[in-house]
Amino acid sequence: MHEFENLVQMLPYLVPLIILEAALLLVALIDLSRRKHVAGGNKLIWVAVILLIQYIGPVIYFIAGRKEEQVESD
C-alpha cells in the first residue's frame, strides 16, 4: 500500500511527462507518414525507433531521420 501512496503523490509530476511523450510520439509518426523520403530510406525502421526508444526515439528521428525534400528547379 505504501508504494501506491508514493505513486499517487508522484502523479502530478508524471502526467505532464506522459502527455509530452505521447504528443512527441504522435507528431513524429505523423511527420514520418507524410514524408516521401527519410534518412536510411526505410520508414519501418524509423517507426521502430520512434516507438521503441521512448522519449529519445522521436528526438533522434527529428534530428537524424528527416530528409529534406529536394526542390526541383526549372
Secondary structure, DSSP 8 states (H G I E B T S, - for coil): -HHHHHHHHHHHHHHHHHHHHHHHHHHHHHHHHH-S-BTTS-HHHHHHHHHHSTTHHHHHIIIIIB--------
